[in-house]
Amino acid sequence: MIVQDVINHIEEFAPLAYAEDFDNVGLLVGDKQQKVTGILVTLDTLESVVDEAISEKCNVIVSFHPIIFKGLKKLNGKNYVERAVMKAIKNDIAIYSMHTALDNAINGVNSMICDRLELINKRILIPQNGNIKKLTTYVPAAEADLLRTALFKAGAGKIGNYSDCSFNIDGIGTFNGNKESNPTKGIKGTIHKENETKITVTFEKHLESRILKALFKNHSYEEVAYEVISLENKNQAIGMGMIAELPESLSEPKFLDYLKTKMNTPCIRHSAFLNKPVKKIAVLGGSGSFAIQAAKAAGADVFVTSDLKYHDFFTAEDSILLADIGHYESEQFTKNGLVALLTKKITNFAIILSKTNTNPVKYF
């Protein structure tokens, strides 16, 4: 196995196409063609984590947070970022991060929080828009079934709980090949009329190269007529945060006790109690103040997140209980989830869970 193989497995469940624009994701350090000796999974790549990888004979670190976030202008070891990167380079250790790609994944960070809290009826809180594309093409009617099947196999035509979705219209296509052409239908230099089927399918944007490869491979024309456009439709399977439910309602104090235990956090900062039962829970790992209004609009009784500022708590406005459990605490089990996901994909050697606690915040 080489590093690229590991990347391929990760991007099956967290495609980088859905990372936020501000993020820095992918292979941050290392050679994609390097043979893998071991994989260490961590939340953050600190120098101590690189030391752990060396000790465990792992030459790949899969890190949720990117150690390189802003541009590096120098590498002289003057800060923790440069020291970690320099040590990784010196020891031929690759570092890969998926960050917000995993935040936006249906089985990613927020799904892991829901599972930790044993919530049911999970759905995306803020579905992402602009990541669904539509392909329209024209094929000889007799070849339509073959092409549709190939497009479906490549991942096109999936809408929610349905697959093999397409729209088809039969009509007449015309074309006239010049002297340089080599038409598979008709004769060059002569206008040809062909019974054609117009096929339209939608697909997730990270599949575009795969869809087009299937189109060109299974279309008989020398020149394939096709259109790809981006849709504004929201993708209900990709996006930030989740909303789910407790199996049974709890009082607000009991829920916070439950939350503290399940998420292994020493304290919870919260807005004023509303003295009403808690049933519907919105969650967003990491800094989630931007999603407060979405949580309220979704009818959540509680919004579990982190990094809320003083004035953010005022926005509860007696309509929702805001619970800030800490940034590290909200994401700490992400590395466990990544180990579980990678273990299903890679079975020929162990995926090692980092034992290093990278939380920079201490409590007195």
C-alpha positions in Angstrom: 0.0 0.0 0.0 1.2 3.5 -0.8 0.1 6.9 0.6 -2.2 7.5 -2.3 -4.2 4.3 -1.5 -4.8 5.6 2.0 -5.9 9.0 0.6 -8.3 7.2 -1.8 -9.9 5.3 1.2 -10.3 8.5 3.2 -11.8 10.5 0.3 -14.5 7.8 -0.2 -16.2 8.9 3.0 -14.8 12.5 3.2 -14.4 13.9 -0.4 -12.3 17.0 -0.3 -14.6 18.7 -2.8 -16.9 19.4 0.2 -14.4 21.1 2.4 -15.0 24.7 3.1 -13.2 27.3 0.9 -11.2 28.7 3.8 -9.8 25.3 4.7 -6.4 23.7 3.9 -7.0 20.0 3.4 -5.4 17.0 1.7 -1.8 15.8 1.8 0.0 18.6 3.6 3.4 16.8 3.9 4.9 13.9 2.1 5.0 11.8 -1.1 1.9 10.2 -2.5 3.9 7.3 -3.9 5.7 6.4 -0.6 5.1 2.9 0.7 3.1 2.9 4.0 4.6 1.3 7.1 1.9 2.3 9.5 -0.9 4.8 10.0 -1.3 7.0 13.2 -4.7 8.8 13.6 -4.8 12.0 15.6 -6.9 15.1 16.2 -3.9 17.5 15.8 -0.4 17.0 14.5 1.9 18.4 17.1 5.6 17.6 17.4 4.8 15.1 20.2 2.4 13.3 17.8 5.2 13.1 15.2 7.4 11.6 17.9 4.6 9.1 18.7 4.4 8.2 15.0 8.2 7.6 14.9 7.9 5.4 18.0 5.1 3.4 16.5 6.9 3.1 13.1 4.1 4.9 11.3 5.1 7.0 8.3 1.6 8.3 7.7 -0.3 10.6 10.1 -4.0 11.1 9.5 -4.9 14.3 11.3 -8.4 15.8 11.6 -7.0 19.4 12.0 -4.5 20.6 9.4 -1.2 21.5 11.0 -0.5 23.9 8.1 -3.5 26.3 8.0 -2.0 29.6 7.0 0.9 30.0 4.5 4.3 29.0 5.7 7.0 31.5 4.6 9.9 30.0 6.5 10.8 26.6 8.0 13.3 27.3 10.9 11.5 25.8 13.9 10.5 29.0 15.5 6.9 27.8 16.3 5.0 24.6 16.9 3.8 24.4 13.3 7.2 24.6 11.8 8.7 22.2 14.3 6.1 19.6 13.6 6.4 19.9 9.9 10.3 19.9 10.0 10.3 16.7 12.1 7.8 15.0 9.8 9.9 15.9 6.7 13.2 14.7 8.4 11.6 11.3 9.2 9.7 10.8 5.8 6.3 11.0 7.5 3.3 12.0 5.4 0.6 14.2 7.0 -2.9 14.2 5.7 -5.9 16.2 6.9 -9.5 16.3 5.9 -11.0 18.7 8.5 -14.2 20.4 7.1 -14.5 17.7 4.5 -15.3 15.4 7.4 -17.4 18.0 9.1 -19.6 18.1 6.1 -19.7 14.3 5.6 -23.0 12.4 6.4 -21.0 10.0 8.6 -18.5 12.5 9.8 -17.8 14.5 12.9 -21.4 15.5 13.8 -22.7 12.1 13.1 -20.1 10.8 15.5 -21.2 13.2 18.2 -24.8 12.1 17.7 -23.8 8.4 18.0 -21.8 9.3 21.2 -25.0 10.8 22.6 -27.1 7.9 21.4 -29.4 10.2 19.4 -31.8 9.0 16.8 -33.4 10.3 13.6 -30.2 12.1 12.5 -30.3 14.6 9.6 -28.0 17.4 8.4 -28.6 20.8 10.1 -27.3 23.1 7.3 -27.3 21.2 4.0 -24.7 22.4 1.6 -25.8 23.9 -1.7 -24.0 24.2 -5.0 -22.5 20.7 -4.9 -25.0 18.9 -7.2 -24.4 18.9 -10.9 -26.5 17.8 -13.9 -25.3 16.1 -17.0 -27.3 16.2 -20.3 -26.2 14.1 -23.2 -27.5 12.8 -26.5 -27.0 9.2 -27.6 -28.3 6.9 -30.4 -31.6 5.5 -29.0 -30.4 1.9 -29.4 -27.4 2.6 -27.1 -29.3 4.6 -24.4 -29.7 1.6 -22.0 -26.0 0.8 -22.1 -25.0 4.4 -21.5 -27.5 5.0 -18.7 -26.3 1.8 -16.9 -22.6 3.0 -17.2 -23.5 6.4 -15.8 -25.4 4.9 -12.9 -22.5 2.6 -12.1 -20.2 5.6 -12.0 -22.4 7.2 -9.3 -24.9 9.3 -11.3 -28.6 9.3 -10.7 -28.7 9.1 -6.9 -31.3 11.3 -5.3 -31.9 10.8 -1.5 -33.1 7.2 -1.0 -33.4 6.6 -4.8 -30.9 5.4 -7.3 -30.9 4.9 -11.1 -32.7 8.3 -11.6 -32.7 9.8 -15.0 -35.0 11.7 -17.4 -35.1 10.7 -21.1 -36.6 12.3 -24.2 -36.5 10.7 -27.7 -35.9 12.9 -30.7 -34.0 13.4 -33.9 -30.3 14.5 -33.9 -28.6 15.9 -36.9 -24.9 16.4 -37.8 -22.6 16.7 -40.8 -19.0 15.6 -40.4 -16.2 17.5 -42.3 -13.5 15.8 -44.3 -11.4 15.3 -41.1 -14.2 13.5 -39.3 -14.6 9.8 -38.7 -18.3 9.4 -37.9 -19.6 6.2 -36.4 -23.1 7.0 -37.8 -23.8 8.3 -41.3 -21.3 9.5 -43.9 -19.0 12.5 -43.6 -19.9 15.4 -45.9 -23.6 14.4 -45.7 -26.2 15.6 -43.2 -27.2 12.7 -41.1 -30.4 12.3 -39.0 -30.2 9.9 -36.1 -32.9 8.7 -33.7 -31.4 9.8 -30.4 -32.3 9.8 -26.7 -31.6 12.8 -24.6 -30.5 11.6 -21.1 -30.3 13.8 -18.1 -28.8 12.7 -14.7 -27.7 14.5 -11.6 -24.5 13.6 -9.6 -22.4 14.9 -6.7 -19.7 17.2 -7.9 -16.8 15.1 -6.6 -17.8 12.4 -9.1 -17.6 14.6 -12.2 -14.3 13.1 -13.6 -15.6 9.6 -13.0 -19.0 10.4 -14.7 -17.4 12.0 -17.7 -15.0 9.1 -18.1 -18.0 6.7 -18.2 -19.7 8.9 -20.7 -16.8 9.0 -23.1 -16.0 5.3 -22.7 -19.6 4.2 -23.4 -20.7 6.6 -26.1 -20.2 5.6 -29.7 -19.9 9.1 -31.3 -16.5 10.5 -32.3 -17.6 13.8 -30.8 -19.9 13.5 -27.8 -22.4 16.3 -27.3 -22.9 16.9 -23.6 -23.6 19.7 -21.0 -22.6 19.9 -17.3 -24.2 22.6 -15.2 -24.1 23.3 -11.4 -27.4 23.3 -9.6 -28.4 25.4 -6.6 -30.3 22.5 -5.0 -29.2 21.7 -1.4 -27.6 18.3 -0.9 -29.4 16.8 2.2 -26.6 14.3 2.7 -23.8 16.9 2.9 -23.5 19.8 5.2 -22.6 21.3 8.6 -24.0 20.2 11.9 -26.8 17.6 12.6 -30.1 17.6 14.4 -31.4 14.5 16.0 -33.4 13.4 19.0 -33.1 11.8 22.4 -35.0 8.5 22.7 -36.7 10.0 25.8 -37.0 13.6 27.0 -34.8 14.9 29.8 -34.8 17.9 31.9 -32.2 20.6 31.1 -30.0 19.9 34.1 -30.2 16.1 33.6 -29.3 16.6 29.9 -26.3 18.7 30.7 -25.1 16.0 33.2 -25.6 13.4 30.5 -23.8 15.6 28.0 -20.9 16.1 30.4 -20.5 12.4 31.0 -20.9 11.3 27.4 -18.6 13.9 26.0 -16.1 13.6 28.8 -15.9 17.4 29.5 -15.1 18.9 32.9 -17.4 21.9 32.4 -20.2 23.2 30.2 -20.9 26.9 29.6 -24.6 27.4 28.8 -27.3 30.0 28.3 -30.2 30.3 30.8 -32.4 27.3 31.4 -35.9 27.6 29.8 -37.4 25.0 32.2 -38.8 22.8 29.5 -38.1 19.2 28.4 -35.2 18.5 26.1 -35.8 16.2 23.2 -34.5 17.6 19.9 -30.7 18.2 19.9 -28.6 20.2 17.4 -24.9 19.5 17.3 -21.9 21.0 15.6 -18.4 20.0 16.5 -15.8 22.8 16.7 -16.7 26.5 16.4 -20.4 26.6 15.8 -21.8 30.1 16.6 -22.7 30.6 12.9 -25.2 27.8 13.2 -27.2 29.1 16.2 -30.0 30.5 14.0 -30.2 27.3 12.0 -30.5 25.3 15.2 -33.3 27.6 16.4 -35.1 27.4 13.0 -34.9 23.6 13.1 -36.7 23.6 16.4 -33.8 22.3 18.5 -34.3 22.4 22.3 -30.5 22.4 22.8 -27.6 23.4 20.5 -24.3 21.6 21.5 -21.2 23.2 20.1 -18.1 25.2 21.2 -16.2 28.5 21.1 -19.2 30.6 21.8 -18.4 34.2 22.7 -20.1 36.3 25.4 -22.6 37.9 23.0 -23.4 34.6 21.3 -25.2 33.5 24.5 -27.6 36.5 24.2 -28.8 35.1 20.8 -30.5 32.2 22.6 -33.3 34.7 23.3 -35.2 32.4 25.6 -35.9 30.0 22.7 -33.0 27.5 22.9 -30.5 26.2 25.4 -26.9 26.8 24.1 -24.3 24.4 25.5 -20.6 25.1 24.9 -18.7 22.0 25.8 -15.2 23.1 24.5 -13.6 22.8 21.1 -11.4 19.8 21.9 -14.1 18.1 23.8 -16.6 18.4 20.9 -14.1 16.8 18.5 -12.1 14.5 20.7 -13.8 11.3 19.6 -13.3 12.1 15.9 -10.0 10.2 15.8 -11.8 7.1 17.2 -14.4 7.4 14.5 -11.6 7.8 11.8 -9.9 4.7 13.1 -13.2 2.8 12.8 -13.8 4.0 9.3 -10.2 3.3 8.1 -10.2 -0.1 9.8 -13.1 -1.2 7.6 -11.3 0.0 4.5 -7.7 -1.2 5.3 -7.5 -4.7 6.8 -3.9 -5.7 6.1 -2.4 -3.8 9.0 -3.5 -2.0 12.2 -4.6 1.6 12.2 -3.2 3.1 15.4 -5.1 5.5 17.6 -2.9 8.3 18.9 -2.6 8.3 22.7 -1.4 11.9 22.7 -3.8 14.4 24.3 -3.5 17.5 22.1 -5.9 19.7 24.0 -4.2 23.1 24.6 -6.9 24.2 27.1 -6.5 23.3 30.8 -9.0 23.6 33.6 -8.2 24.6 37.2 
